[in-house]
């Protein structure tokens, strides 16, 4: 917990001000130029947050409780989670999903 608290404080103080952001009305706020420690070819640069998002789905992942008609007979259910598929993506607020130059993911 101490590490997480320290990270959030560092992020809010040092990193978040250097990123583009949006207010509640969807208006873009530009990053602050205060506290820029480096530059790229003589120009201050802003930071871009890159996140990794992934989900795993299973073949037998279904809700166990449901409504049924009184004339329905019970159906056998497979045991175990079954075959899985993972959906994974790298996302940015500025460019959306990251892809290669030819547009493939």
Helices and strands as residue ranges (DSSP letters): H 2-10, I 11-15, G 16-18, E 21-22, E 28-29, E 39-40, E 43-44, E 50-58, E 84-92, E 96-97
